[in-house]
C-alpha cells in the first residue's frame, strides 16, 4: 500500500499571525466584559434615580425591562453564570416566560450595552395609525396653550379646546384633501392589474371599475373570473406564447374569492319551509 506524500509547506504558508487566534478571543472576551460592567453600572444608576422617566411609570413594562437587564448583567458578571440559563432566570424573576423572555432579555441587554437605550413599545407606531399630535399645527397650538397657562392645565378645558378648535380644523383639512386630491373625479376607481415576470406590466389585461352603489357596483370574485378568462389569459398568450402555461399568484383579497354557482354553501340554502331550494353539489 502506497503512503501518500505531503507537500512541504513554504515559510510564507506557515507564517504565524501577529496575535494568535486564542489571544484574540481572550482580548475580545475581556473587552466585552468591560463593556458589560459599564452597562451594569449605568443601568443601576438609572434605576436608583427616583425621577427616572420610564414609559408607563416606575412599574410599567419599560421599567421591568430595565430591571431584567440589571438582573441578567449582575448574574453574568458577578456570579459567573452561563448566559442562556441566566437570561431565563432573569426573565422569570420579573414575570416573563422562561424561553421567550430569555431570548428577549438577551436582545434588550445587547441594545443597552451597545447604545444605552431601553426597548420601546411599538404600540401606536403602525403606519396606519394616525395621531393628531403628529400634525405640526396642532402640536404648536397645544404648546402655545400650555405656555399660556404656565403648564397648569385644566383637563376639562383642554378637552373643550380640542373639540371646539383642533379637531374640527383637522377634519376640515382632511375633507378638503379628500375632495381635491384623493377624489379628483368625484368617484373612486377600482383598478385590477397584472404584472408578468416575463414581460412586465400587462396593460391590456387590466380592468377598471367606477365602484359605488349608484355606479358599476363593487368588485367581486365574478368580476375577477371574467377578467381572467376574457383579458388576462388572452393577453398573456399574445404577449408570450400560447405554448407557455401561466402560473398566477393572486393576493389575498375578498374580491378574488369566488365559488361555483352550484357550490354547497349555507348562505344559499333555503332553511324555511316552502319556496325553492337550490341544487348544490358538495365539491
GICORMO-V729988 format. One record per pair of residues at least 4 apart in sequence whose ideal C-beta (glycine too) atoms are under 6 Angstrom apart, sorted by the first residue. I is the first residue (numbers start at 1). J is the second residue. If there is no record, write none. Layout:
# GICORMO-V729988
((I	J) (I	J))
This chain:
# GICORMO-V729988
((9	13) (9	14) (19	23) (19	24) (35	113) (36	73) (36	77) (37	77) (39	112) (39	113) (40	73) (42	116) (43	69) (43	70) (46	52) (54	60) (54	62) (54	63) (55	62) (56	60) (56	61) (56	62) (58	63) (62	118) (64	94) (65	108) (65	118) (65	119) (66	118) (67	94) (68	90) (68	94) (68	105) (69	108) (69	109) (69	112) (71	90) (71	93) (72	86) (72	87) (72	90) (72	105) (72	109) (73	77) (74	78) (75	79) (75	81) (75	86) (76	86) (81	86) (87	102) (87	105) (87	106) (88	98) (88	102) (90	105) (91	96) (91	101) (91	102) (91	105) (92	98) (96	101) (97	101) (98	102) (108	119) (111	117) (124	129) (132	138) (133	139) (138	166) (146	151) (149	153) (153	158) (160	164) (161	165) (162	166) (162	167) (163	167) (176	180) (177	181) (178	182) (178	183) (179	183) (187	210) (187	212) (188	211) (189	208) (189	210) (190	209) (190	211) (190	219) (191	208) (192	207) (193	206) (194	202) (194	205) (194	232) (195	201) (196	202) (198	240) (199	239) (202	235) (204	235) (205	231) (205	232) (205	235) (207	227) (209	216) (209	219) (210	215) (210	216) (211	218) (219	223) (219	255) (220	255) (221	257) (221	258) (224	256) (225	258) (226	230) (227	231) (227	232) (228	232) (231	235) (236	240) (236	246) (237	242) (240	244) (250	256) (259	263) (262	280) (262	281) (264	280) (264	282) (268	278) (270	275) (270	277))
